[in-house]
Amino acid sequence: MDPIDTLPLPSRLDVEAPMIATARFAIGDVVRHRMFDIRGVIFDVDPVFANSDDWYDAIPEQIRPAKDQPFYHLLAENAESSYVAYVSQQNLLPDDSDEPIEHPAMAGLFNGYADGRYLLKREHRH
């Protein structure tokens, strides 16, 4: 008998499978924030929260999102400025305004717009 065959197998209760989070939005989608006057285009997504604890703790507790959901990296803009935002899925809605995103980093990541989505440049695709 092979020594590996004598090792005990873990019971089903001992095995922890990662939670499967389904992303509601895709790279290139235009979205807006549910609570704040922010809109932007998604350029990356994390399946669960992947920022610092300090960043997370700075969010007021009464509106702090759960960590076990997708978080999106946005080229974001509001009436005053353009910036990069990190937003939970629960706080995003589709933006159907058909207004272009005018973030200065757009030309570096995207090369067009079709079917309601910005097209990621080939060199940035995985």
C-alpha positions as CSV (number, residue, x, y, z in Angstrom):
1,M,0.0,0.0,0.0
2,D,1.2,3.5,-0.9
3,P,1.9,5.6,2.3
4,I,-0.2,8.4,0.9
5,D,-3.2,6.0,1.0
6,T,-2.9,5.8,4.8
7,L,-3.3,9.5,5.4
8,P,-6.7,10.4,6.8
9,L,-9.0,12.3,4.5
10,P,-10.6,15.5,5.8
11,S,-14.3,15.3,6.4
12,R,-16.5,17.6,4.3
13,L,-16.9,19.9,7.4
14,D,-13.1,20.4,7.6
15,V,-12.8,21.7,4.0
16,E,-13.3,25.5,3.6
17,A,-14.2,26.5,0.1
18,P,-13.8,30.1,-1.0
19,M,-17.0,32.0,-1.4
20,I,-18.0,32.5,-5.0
21,A,-18.8,36.2,-5.6
22,T,-20.4,37.0,-9.0
23,A,-19.5,40.3,-10.5
24,R,-22.5,42.2,-11.7
25,F,-20.5,44.6,-13.8
26,A,-17.7,44.1,-16.4
27,I,-14.6,46.1,-17.3
28,G,-15.6,49.0,-19.5
29,D,-19.1,49.3,-18.0
30,V,-20.2,52.8,-17.0
31,V,-21.6,53.0,-13.5
32,R,-22.8,55.5,-11.0
33,H,-22.6,55.5,-7.2
34,R,-25.8,54.7,-5.4
35,M,-25.4,57.4,-2.7
36,F,-22.9,60.0,-4.1
37,D,-22.7,62.0,-7.2
38,I,-20.0,59.9,-8.7
39,R,-19.9,58.1,-12.1
40,G,-17.1,56.3,-13.8
41,V,-15.9,53.4,-16.0
42,I,-14.7,50.1,-14.5
43,F,-11.1,49.3,-15.3
44,D,-10.5,46.4,-12.8
45,V,-12.4,44.3,-10.4
46,D,-11.5,42.4,-7.2
47,P,-13.7,39.4,-6.3
48,V,-13.7,40.5,-2.7
49,F,-12.4,43.5,-0.8
50,A,-8.6,43.9,-1.4
51,N,-7.7,47.3,0.0
52,S,-6.1,48.3,3.3
53,D,-7.9,48.0,6.7
54,D,-7.2,51.7,7.2
55,W,-9.1,52.5,4.0
56,Y,-12.0,50.3,5.1
57,D,-12.1,51.6,8.6
58,A,-12.3,55.2,7.3
59,I,-15.7,54.5,5.9
60,P,-18.5,55.5,8.4
61,E,-19.7,52.3,10.0
62,Q,-23.4,53.0,9.2
63,I,-22.6,52.9,5.4
64,R,-19.6,50.5,5.5
65,P,-20.1,47.8,2.8
66,A,-19.5,44.1,3.4
67,K,-16.1,42.8,2.4
68,D,-17.3,39.6,0.8
69,Q,-18.5,41.1,-2.5
70,P,-16.8,42.4,-5.6
71,F,-15.1,45.7,-5.4
72,Y,-14.5,47.8,-8.6
73,H,-11.7,50.1,-9.6
74,L,-13.2,53.1,-11.4
75,L,-11.9,56.0,-13.5
76,A,-14.3,58.2,-11.6
77,E,-15.5,61.8,-12.0
78,N,-17.8,64.2,-10.3
79,A,-18.6,67.9,-11.0
80,E,-15.3,69.0,-9.4
81,S,-12.6,66.4,-10.4
82,S,-11.5,63.2,-11.9
83,Y,-9.9,60.5,-9.7
84,V,-9.6,56.7,-9.2
85,A,-12.3,55.2,-6.9
86,Y,-12.6,51.8,-5.2
87,V,-16.3,51.0,-4.8
88,S,-18.3,48.0,-3.5
89,Q,-20.8,46.3,-5.8
90,Q,-23.7,47.1,-3.5
91,N,-23.0,50.8,-4.1
92,L,-23.0,50.8,-7.9
93,L,-25.8,51.1,-10.4
94,P,-25.6,51.1,-14.2
95,D,-25.3,54.6,-15.7
96,D,-27.6,54.9,-18.6
97,S,-27.0,58.6,-19.2
98,D,-25.0,58.0,-22.5
99,E,-22.7,60.9,-21.3
100,P,-19.0,60.2,-22.0
101,I,-16.5,59.7,-19.2
102,E,-13.9,62.4,-19.5
103,H,-11.3,61.1,-17.1
104,P,-7.8,62.0,-18.3
105,A,-6.6,58.3,-18.0
106,M,-9.3,57.1,-20.4
107,A,-7.1,57.2,-23.5
108,G,-4.4,55.1,-21.8
109,L,-6.8,52.2,-21.0
110,F,-9.6,52.3,-23.5
111,N,-9.8,52.7,-27.3
112,G,-13.4,53.1,-28.1
113,Y,-17.0,52.7,-27.1
114,A,-19.4,50.1,-28.4
115,D,-22.6,48.4,-27.3
116,G,-22.8,50.6,-24.1
117,R,-19.3,49.7,-22.9
118,Y,-15.8,51.1,-23.3
119,L,-13.3,48.8,-25.0
120,L,-10.2,48.0,-23.1
121,K,-7.0,48.3,-25.1
122,R,-5.6,44.9,-26.1
123,E,-2.3,45.4,-24.2
124,H,-4.3,45.7,-20.9
125,R,-6.3,42.5,-21.3
126,H,-5.3,39.4,-19.3
